[in-house]
């Protein structure tokens, strides 16, 4: 659907949007969308990076051999 739109059609749509909403509101909306996209990309990138050296979420390393220690109940 959007592949069939040429530069002339896009200019007409942009002109209609400016008339309906005003240039300042469209600028504010564009800035808000840009910030949201940057934040989304940052969160995706942070989730994809593996934690280094076996650190937990707080950035602390577990004591050596802690996961190997057996749990006995008396």
MDTraj code that builds the backbone (N, CA, C; nanometers):
import mdtraj as md
import numpy as np

residues = "UNK UNK UNK UNK UNK UNK UNK UNK UNK UNK UNK UNK UNK UNK UNK UNK UNK UNK UNK UNK UNK UNK UNK UNK UNK UNK UNK UNK UNK UNK UNK UNK UNK UNK UNK UNK UNK UNK UNK UNK UNK UNK UNK UNK UNK UNK UNK UNK UNK UNK UNK UNK UNK UNK UNK UNK UNK UNK UNK UNK UNK UNK UNK UNK UNK UNK UNK UNK UNK UNK UNK UNK UNK UNK".split()
xyz = np.array([
    [0.0820, -0.1182, 0.0000],
    [0.0000, 0.0000, 0.0000],
    [0.0867, 0.1250, 0.0000],
    [0.1823, 0.1347, 0.0906],
    [0.2673, 0.2530, 0.0974],
    [0.3729, 0.2546, -0.0123],
    [0.3952, 0.1432, -0.0762],
    [0.4948, 0.1383, -0.1832],
    [0.4489, 0.2162, -0.3055],
    [0.3196, 0.2337, -0.3208],
    [0.2662, 0.3021, -0.4373],
    [0.2638, 0.4532, -0.4200],
    [0.3007, 0.5042, -0.3032],
    [0.2998, 0.6477, -0.2795],
    [0.4294, 0.7092, -0.3308],
    [0.4145, 0.8096, -0.4145],
    [0.5306, 0.8815, -0.4664],
    [0.5558, 1.0070, -0.3858],
    [0.6551, 1.0846, -0.4265],
    [0.6872, 1.2069, -0.3531],
    [0.5731, 1.3088, -0.3543],
    [0.5003, 1.3171, -0.4624],
    [0.3880, 1.4107, -0.4695],
    [0.2788, 1.3769, -0.3701],
    [0.2450, 1.2499, -0.3613],
    [0.1416, 1.2073, -0.2674],
    [0.1846, 1.2296, -0.1227],
    [0.3124, 1.2024, -0.0939],
    [0.3624, 1.2234, 0.0424],
    [0.3590, 1.3713, 0.0807],
    [0.3898, 1.4602, -0.0145],
    [0.3826, 1.6038, 0.0135],
    [0.2395, 1.6480, 0.0414],
    [0.1444, 1.5930, -0.0320],
    [0.0033, 1.6266, -0.0087],
    [-0.0400, 1.5797, 0.1299],
    [-0.0017, 1.4581, 0.1673],
    [-0.0366, 1.4057, 0.3001],
    [0.0272, 1.4914, 0.4090],
    [0.1531, 1.5315, 0.3897],
    [0.2208, 1.6167, 0.4870],
    [0.1513, 1.7520, 0.4993],
    [0.1095, 1.8095, 0.3872],
    [0.0394, 1.9383, 0.3905],
    [-0.0922, 1.9264, 0.4660],
    [-0.1645, 1.8183, 0.4451],
    [-0.2914, 1.7974, 0.5161],
    [-0.2661, 1.7845, 0.6663],
    [-0.1616, 1.7112, 0.7042],
    [-0.1294, 1.6962, 0.8462],
    [-0.0918, 1.8297, 0.9098],
    [-0.0176, 1.9127, 0.8368],
    [0.0204, 2.0438, 0.8902],
    [-0.1026, 2.1304, 0.9093],
    [-0.1958, 2.1248, 0.8141],
    [-0.3183, 2.2045, 0.8267],
    [-0.4011, 2.1557, 0.9449],
    [-0.4119, 2.0248, 0.9622],
    [-0.4949, 1.9702, 1.0693],
    [-0.4347, 1.9925, 1.2080],
    [-0.3060, 1.9681, 1.2229],
    [-0.2458, 1.9677, 1.3557],
    [-0.1562, 2.0874, 1.3840],
    [-0.1078, 2.1535, 1.2845],
    [-0.0147, 2.2640, 1.3048],
    [0.1285, 2.2145, 1.3064],
    [0.2197, 2.2995, 1.2626],
    [0.3598, 2.2590, 1.2485],
    [0.4249, 2.2311, 1.3837],
    [0.3924, 2.3098, 1.4854],
    [0.4578, 2.2902, 1.6153],
    [0.4161, 2.1586, 1.6795],
    [0.2893, 2.1234, 1.6680],
    [0.2445, 1.9964, 1.7275],
    [0.3047, 1.8784, 1.6539],
    [0.3208, 1.8900, 1.5212],
    [0.3836, 1.7808, 1.4467],
    [0.5309, 1.7672, 1.4852],
    [0.5992, 1.8793, 1.5085],
    [0.7388, 1.8738, 1.5530],
    [0.7522, 1.8086, 1.6890],
    [0.6621, 1.8443, 1.7800],
    [0.6635, 1.7825, 1.9131],
    [0.6366, 1.6331, 1.9042],
    [0.5424, 1.5965, 1.8189],
    [0.5084, 1.4552, 1.8019],
    [0.6263, 1.3784, 1.7433],
    [0.6938, 1.4373, 1.6439],
    [0.8108, 1.3725, 1.5851],
    [0.9219, 1.3528, 1.6867],
    [0.9443, 1.4541, 1.7704],
    [1.0467, 1.4418, 1.8746],
    [1.0132, 1.3336, 1.9754],
    [0.8864, 1.3255, 2.0128],
    [0.8440, 1.2232, 2.1092],
    [0.8590, 1.0834, 2.0503],
    [0.8253, 1.0692, 1.9231],
    [0.8395, 0.9386, 1.8578],
    [0.9872, 0.9005, 1.8494],
    [1.0727, 0.9969, 1.8162],
    [1.2165, 0.9699, 1.8096],
    [1.2734, 0.9267, 1.9434],
    [1.2329, 0.9939, 2.0516],
    [1.2800, 0.9552, 2.1852],
    [1.2318, 0.8152, 2.2216],
    [1.1076, 0.7842, 2.1871],
    [1.0539, 0.6516, 2.2188],
    [1.1291, 0.5430, 2.1432],
    [1.1620, 0.5687, 2.0170],
    [1.2351, 0.4698, 1.9380],
    [1.3753, 0.4496, 1.9947],
    [1.4433, 0.5585, 2.0315],
    [1.5774, 0.5464, 2.0903],
    [1.5739, 0.4683, 2.2211],
    [1.4756, 0.4962, 2.3043],
    [1.4638, 0.4251, 2.4315],
    [1.4365, 0.2769, 2.4088],
    [1.3498, 0.2465, 2.3131],
    [1.3188, 0.1074, 2.2819],
    [1.4437, 0.0344, 2.2338],
    [1.5194, 0.0959, 2.1430],
    [1.6413, 0.0328, 2.0923],
    [1.7429, 0.0119, 2.2038],
    [1.7553, 0.1084, 2.2942],
    [1.8489, 0.0965, 2.4064],
    [1.8103, -0.0214, 2.4953],
    [1.6820, -0.0367, 2.5243],
    [1.6365, -0.1478, 2.6086],
    [1.6603, -0.2819, 2.5403],
    [1.6350, -0.2895, 2.4096],
    [1.6577, -0.4144, 2.3368],
    [1.8061, -0.4486, 2.3387],
    [1.8914, -0.3484, 2.3167],
    [2.0357, -0.3716, 2.3163],
    [2.0835, -0.4174, 2.4537],
    [2.0313, -0.3570, 2.5599],
    [2.0711, -0.3956, 2.6952],
    [2.0286, -0.5379, 2.7276],
    [1.9162, -0.5802, 2.6792],
    [1.8699, -0.7173, 2.7057],
    [1.9494, -0.8193, 2.6260],
    [1.9999, -0.7815, 2.5069],
    [2.0731, -0.8759, 2.4234],
    [2.2154, -0.8974, 2.4717],
    [2.2753, -0.7997, 2.5408],
    [2.4123, -0.8136, 2.5882],
    [2.4164, -0.9101, 2.7064],
    [2.4965, -1.0166, 2.6961],
    [2.5056, -1.1096, 2.8102],
    [2.5828, -1.0444, 2.9236],
    [2.5489, -1.0842, 3.0454],
    [2.6224, -1.0301, 3.1600],
    [2.7622, -1.0907, 3.1597],
    [2.8599, -1.0105, 3.1960],
    [2.9993, -1.0540, 3.1890],
    [3.0428, -1.1188, 3.3199],
    [3.1135, -1.2293, 3.3103],
    [3.1775, -1.2910, 3.4251],
    [3.0839, -1.3519, 3.5264],
    [2.9631, -1.3829, 3.4906],
    [2.8718, -1.4469, 3.5828],
    [2.8176, -1.3554, 3.6897],
    [2.8175, -1.2261, 3.6667],
    [2.7650, -1.1333, 3.7659],
    [2.6136, -1.1424, 3.7706],
    [2.5595, -1.1190, 3.8887],
    [2.4142, -1.1167, 3.8985],
    [2.3639, -0.9785, 3.8577],
    [2.2338, -0.9538, 3.8696],
    [2.1747, -0.8293, 3.8222],
    [2.2276, -0.7080, 3.8964],
    [2.2688, -0.7236, 4.0186],
    [2.3204, -0.6118, 4.0961],
    [2.4660, -0.5800, 4.0662],
    [2.5302, -0.6552, 3.9783],
    [2.6695, -0.6323, 3.9456],
    [2.7651, -0.7002, 4.0412],
    [2.7135, -0.7844, 4.1297],
    [2.7979, -0.8543, 4.2269],
    [2.8228, -0.9960, 4.1782],
    [2.9417, -1.0446, 4.2096],
    [2.9724, -1.1838, 4.1767],
    [2.9377, -1.2726, 4.2946],
    [2.8855, -1.3919, 4.2686],
    [2.8594, -1.4838, 4.3801],
    [2.9920, -1.5336, 4.4371],
    [2.9955, -1.5725, 4.5637],
    [3.1195, -1.6253, 4.6221],
    [3.1645, -1.7491, 4.5461],
    [3.2964, -1.7705, 4.5342],
    [3.3444, -1.8874, 4.4604],
    [3.2971, -2.0163, 4.5256],
    [3.2502, -2.1067, 4.4448],
    [3.2050, -2.2356, 4.4934],
    [3.0699, -2.2326, 4.5606],
    [3.0037, -2.1199, 4.5612],
    [2.8751, -2.1067, 4.6295],
    [2.7690, -2.1964, 4.5659],
    [2.7699, -2.2043, 4.4339],
    [2.6684, -2.2862, 4.3680],
    [2.6979, -2.4353, 4.3813],
    [2.8216, -2.4723, 4.4202],
    [2.8603, -2.6111, 4.4348],
    [2.8380, -2.6628, 4.5764],
    [2.8126, -2.5739, 4.6706],
    [2.7990, -2.6116, 4.8106],
    [2.6676, -2.6876, 4.8317],
    [2.6731, -2.8099, 4.8877],
    [2.5489, -2.8848, 4.9112],
    [2.4682, -2.8235, 5.0255],
    [2.3396, -2.8381, 5.0175],
    [2.2485, -2.7861, 5.1199],
    [2.2010, -2.9039, 5.2047],
    [2.2398, -2.9067, 5.3343],
    [2.1981, -3.0127, 5.4246],
    [2.1029, -2.9559, 5.5278],
    [2.0022, -3.0328, 5.5596],
    [1.9095, -2.9933, 5.6656],
    [1.9318, -3.0843, 5.7845],
    [1.9384, -3.0268, 5.9014],
    [1.9608, -3.1049, 6.0236],
    [1.8331, -3.1210, 6.0998],
])
top = md.Topology()
chain = top.add_chain()
for i, resn in enumerate(residues, 1):
    res = top.add_residue(resn, chain, resSeq=i)
    for name in ("N", "CA", "C"):
        top.add_atom(name, md.element.get_by_symbol(name[0]), res)
traj = md.Trajectory(xyz[None], top)
